[in-house]
Amino acid sequence: MRRANASRKLAARAVSFSGVLFRQFVDDDLGCASYLIGDPSKGEAFLVDPAYAIEQYLEAAEEAGVRIVRVLETHTHADHVSGHGRFALEHGVPTSVHQLAEPEFAFDPLEDGQDLPAGSVLVHVVHTPGHRPEHCAFVVDNRLVLTGDSLFIGDAARPDLAIEAREGAEGLFHSLQRLKQLPDGYEVYPGHVAGSLCGAAMSSAHSSTIGNEKLTNTKLEYGDVQTFINATASLSTPRPPTTARVVALNKGPFVGATRTLEHVEEPGEATILDVRPAETHAAGHIHGAFNVPVSASSFATRAGFVLDPDERIVIHASDEAEAAEAARGLRAVGFLELAGYVTEGRTTEKLEPVELDELEQLLEQGAVQVVDVREKSERDEGYIPGSLHIPYRLLRESGPDGLDTDKPVVTIWGSGTRASIAASVLTAAGIDARPVLHGGVHDWPGGTVSFRRCGSG
């Protein structure tokens, strides 16, 4: 099972185009995509938007018999640490990015309309600002387009990460209009798929066509810039606290490889991140540990909401492979220096999960306080009467504020993962907390969920 999860999170997909090497790499945990493109007959290839874990690309290039001669960045990424620094420092590969990125490392500037050859394969640069001012898309060999964080499958990028949202939305509108002018038959390969916080309505599909997106993508239906701005500039998707740090790392001097994650006998003075499954954590964990299961979706993003990058972090994993997978995810979002991992540890604390039928009785008796740890948009779709709403990502910062600490706290979500995260954070703060690990709000017995219109309170 561990190997299956690791494979899923680092999936590579080869697509056949006559005379062109084209491989798509998708990190399902973050929803990020990167691309190896080139000319196998000439033995040259470009790498677009690499992740920090560059080993996967080196292996693919060796298998294809090509040498990676240049890294192309669509923009300065805010959600994952780029591998361009490792390619520069470890392999002498240059990086190209638009000059509006204003990087602090040596780079070759991209220009709108520029053609870059990888052997006989041409990559045409299209400046597509909006998500960020420097953003560029890449048309490959007049047959496909790498849209980066501009046009997604079923959605478009959020415009608020680099500049004021309305300004970003205006730029994004015009960029999408440019992309709409490409031939309908062009394949579309985005920089993100479903699972990323960069777009709320992204499809899980890894590719599409310009023609299909014109028919199905609502973000391409707007013919008026002001209407588009009004519809897209007001966002409720939370911005991960790792954003500023990741941008600084990607914009700053080249970031090289980190030291190997080492096994330690005792964690010492450290923040313990328990990446084992929620049920395993509940059965016994190290005092004060936060539980963010690496086997669940969006591990790195969720861990980023809980951890402080300046604290000493030790991973508690079931085995070395699980620890390595967690480390890869953490480094992808900027937690580069990790203090090691343990596989045993003094598991002196337990959580007592609550089943839904038991919770219903406890709530009727007034014996517990139920905390709904979903996001506001999720709670607006339906909630348990009498429950308190605190998104899991805010609990470490807010602590006991607003909680009745005279009662046990029961944390609940749509399923078990975020409930376990929330309960572990509260328990570490000295609060008696119990998670609902099986089922969630919309499984509430007796159909007693109350619904309200989104934004009504």
N, C-alpha and C positions, 0 to 999 in steps of 0.2 A: 504493500500500500504506500509506503513512503516513497519508493521509486516512481510509482505511478503519479503521485502528486508532483514530484520534482519535474517529471517529464511534461506534465500539463502546464506548469508555470514557465517553462522555457521551450515552448513549442516552436520548431522551425518548419517552414513550409516552402517547398520548391515549386515554382510555377514555370511552366514550359513556354518560352518564347523563342522562336527560331533565331539562332545566332546570338542570343542574349542570355547571360547568366542572371537569374533573378531569384532571390530567396528572401522570404519574409520571416522575421522572427517576432514572436508575440510573447510578452510576459503577461500571462493571464492574471497574475496577482495585481499588477498596477494597470493593466490594460494598455501598455505601451507597445508600439511596433517599431522595428528597425529593419533595414533593408541592405542586402548585399547585391550589387548590380555591376555587371561588367562584360568583358569580352573574353570568353575562355580561349579563343584562338590566339589572342595576344597575351593572355596570362595576366590581365590587369582588371582591377575592380575598385569601385567606390563603395564606401560604407556610409549609410545615411542614418543619423540619429542613434548612434550606438549606446547601449547600456553600459554601466560601469563594469559588469562582468563580461569581459571581452573574449574569454576563452572560447565561447560558442562560435564566434565569428572566425577566429583563427582556425578552428577545426574545420568549419565549412569551407573556408578559402583553400585550405590544404586539400580537402577532398575534391574540390572543383579544379584544382591545379592553377589557381590564380594568386596574385599578390595584391594585397590591399594597398593602394597607392595614395588614397586620399579619404579623409573623413569629411562628409558634408553634413552640416547642421542646418535644419530648417529654421531653428531659432534657439535662443537660450532657454533651456527647459527649466520648468519650475517644479516638476513632480518627480523627477528622477535625476540622479547624478550621471552625467555623461561619461562615456569611456574615451572621449577624444584625448584627454590628458594621458591616459595609460598608453594609447596608441602612439602619441608623440614621444613620451619619455622612454617607453620600452621598445618601440619599433621604428622610431623616426618618421612616422607618418604625419604629413601636414594636415591642418584643419582649415576648412573654408566655411565662412559664415558672413552674412551681410554686415557691412560696417556699422549699421545702426545698433548692432548688438554691443558695440564699444567694449570688446573683450580686453582683458588684461594679459592675454597670452599672445604669442606670435601666431598670426593667421593670414590667410589669403582672402581678400574681400570678394564676396559674391555681388554681382550686378544684375539688375533686371535685363533679360534678353541675352545673357551670356550663355555660350555653349561650352561645355566641359567634356572632353573626350576621355573615355576609358577604353583604350584600344579604338575600335571602330564604332563603339556605342556612344551616342551623344546624349548628354544630360543638359536640358535647356532650363535656365533659371527664370522663374516667374515670381516677382516680388509681390507677396500677398499679406500686407500688414493687417492688423486687427487684433489678433490674439496677443501679438507683440509687434512693435514697430519694425523689427528686422526680419520678420517672418518671410520665408520663401517656400514656394512649391517647386517641384522638379518634374519636368516632362521627360520621360525616358524613351528615346528612340522613336518618337512620334507614334507611340502606341499605348502608353500608360502614363499616369501622373501620380506622383507621391505628394499628397496634399498636406502632410504634416498636421499641424494644429490649426487648420483653416476649415476645410470641408471634411466632415466625418460621414460615415455611413448612417444616414437617417438623422443627422444633426449637424451643427456647426460649433466651432470652438467658443468657449466663454471669453468675453472681451475685457475682463476686469483684473487680470493678474499682473499686468505691467503698467497700465495707465488707467486713467479715469474711464469707467465703464462705458459712458456714452461716446467718448472719443474713440475708444476701441471698437465699439459697435459700428460706428460710422465707417471706419477703415475696413472692418470685416465685411460689411455690406458690399463695398466696391470690389473687394477681393473675390467674393463669391460670384459677383457678376462676371468678373474676368474668367473665372474657372468655368462658368456656365457656357462660355463661348467656345470651349474646347469641343472637338467632335464627340458626338454622342457615344461612339463606339470605344472611346478611350476607357481603359480600366482605371478605377480609382482605388488607390491603396493609401489609407490614412495613417496618421501617427498614433492614433488611439482607437481602441475598440471598447465595447461595453465593459464596465468595471473601473473606468477612469473617472475622476471628478472633473475632468475638463469639459464634459458635456453630459447633460442629463438624459437625453433620449437616444443615445447611440445604440446602434444595432450590434448584436453579437457577431454579425457577419464580418469577415476579414477583408472583403473587397466588394466592389460594385462597379458600375459604369456611370459616366457622366449622364447618359440618357436615362438610366434608371433613377438616379438621384433627382433629376429634373422632374420626374413623374411622381416620386414618393417622398422626397425630403422637404418638409414644410419650411425649412429655413431658406429654401431656394424659391419659394412662392412669392416672396415680398418683391414688389416692383417699385416700392417707394422707400427711400432711405429713412425717413422719419418714422414711418410705421415699423420698420425693422428695428430701429434704435429703441423705440418704446417697448417693443416685444422682447428684446434680448438683453437690455442693459440692467434690468431689475432681476438680480439673481439671488436665490436662497441657498444654493449649494455651499456648504462650508468650505472655507479655504484652509487646507492643512497648515498647522503651525510650522511645518518643515519647509514651507515655500521659500521664505526669504533666505534660509540657509542654503538650500539647494541652488537657488539662483546665484548666490554669492560664490559657491563652489564652481558652478559651471561658467561663470563669467570671469572668475579670478585666475590666478596662475594655475598651470597644469596640475591636476591631482593624480598622483601615481598610485601604485598598488599599496594595499595595507598589509600589515603583518598577518601571518596565519593565525586563525582562531585556535587558541590552546585550551586543552582540558585543564581545569583546576580542581583541586580536592575540596577546597572550601571557598565560597564566594567572598568572604571578608566583608568589609564595608562597601556595599554596592546595592544598586537597584536590581532586583531579580526580575527578569522577564521570563515567565513560565510559558513556553511555547507548545506545551503538550496539549492534547485534547481537553476540553472543558471537564468531562467526566473524570479524567485522570487527575486534573488539578484539584477538583472538589474532593477526591478521595484522600488526598494528602499532598501538601505543598510546603515549601520553605516559608518561614514567617515573613510577611510583608510583600510577598511576590505578587506581581501583576500577571494575569493570565490573558494572553493574546494567542490563540491557537494558530500555528503556522499552517495547519492543514485546512483551515477555513479560508474563505475568500477575503481579498483586500487586507491580508495580514500586514503588509508594510505600512499602508495608509493608516490602519487602526492603531498600530504600534506608535506611529508618529504623533497621533493625537494624545497618547498617554505618556510617552517618555520625554525627557529633557535631554537634548543632545550633549549637554555639558556634564551630565552625571555619569558616574562609572557604572556600566551596564554589564551584568553577567547573565547569560542565557541558561535557563534550566530546560533541558531537552531529554527526550527518552533515549536517544542515542546520538552518535556522532553525525550521522546523516541528517537527522532532524535539526541538529544545531547548525550544521553547515547551510542548510536551506534557509533557516531563520537569519543567519548572518548575511547571506546574500541579499535577502529582502531588506534588512535593516540598512546595509551599506547603500542599497539602491536609493534610499531616501535621505542619505546624509549622515547616518550613524556609522562613521567609518572606523573609529577606534573603539573596539569592543574588548572588554577585560577578560573574556574567556567564557567557557561553558562548563556546567556540571551536569552529570547524569544521575547522580544519587542525591546528595544533600540531605539535610535534616528536615524531613517532611513532617513537621510537628503540628501543623494546622490543617483543618478540614473545613469544607463548606458543606452545608446540608441543603441540597437542592430541594425545590418545592414542585410538586406536580400540580396541574391546574385545578383538579377537583379539591385537593387539600387547600390550595390558595383561596378558592371560593369560600370555603368554610371559615378560614382564618379571617378573611376580609369581612364576612358577615358578623363575626364576633368582635371586630375592631381590634384584633390581636396583632395586626401587622400594618405596616405602611408600604403601599405598592408604589414603586417608582418606574415609570415608563421611560426607557432610556433611548427611544427612537428619536429621529429628527422631527422637527415641527411639521414638515410636510407630510410625514408618515402618520403622525398623531392626528392631524387634521382629517385623515380618512376614517378614523374610528379609534375610540379609546375606552378604557375601563372606568366607569364612574367612580369617583373618589380617589383615583390615582394621581400621583404627583408627576410632573413632567420635567425631567432633567436629562438632556442628551448625554450618553455615556462619555463623550469626549470632553465634557465640561466638569465631570465629577472630581477629578484630581485637583483641579484648580479651586472649585467651589467648596469641596470638602463637605462638612455637615450642614452648611448654610441651607436653611429651609427644611431640614429634615427633623423629624421627631425622634430623637435618639433614645427615647424611653421605650420605643417599640422596635422589634426587628424590622429591617428593611428587606423587602422582596423586590428584586430587579426583574423586569420583563421586557422582551423585545418581540420581534416577529418570529424568531426561533431562538436558539440558545446562545449563540456566540457573543453578541454584544451584552447579553444579560450576565454572562460569566465575566466578561471584562469589567463591567460595572461593579459586580459584587466583589471582585478581587480588589478593585481600587478602594471601595468603601471599607472592606475588611482591613486593608493595609493602613487605613486611617483610624482604625480602632472602632469601627461601627459594625454592629451585628447585622450581617447581610446574607441573604440566601437568594440564589438565582433560580429562575425557571429555565431549565435546560431542554425540556421537551414541550414543543408547542409555544404559542405566544398569544399576543393580544387578539388576533383574529380567530383564535381557537377557543376563545373564552366560553365556558359552559353556559348553556341556556340561551345563547344568542343575546347576551346582555350588553353587547358593545353599543355605545352611543355614537352616532355619526353626526358630523357637522360639516358645513361648507369650508373649503380651504380658505384660511385667512380670517375666519370668523372670530378668532380669539386665541 
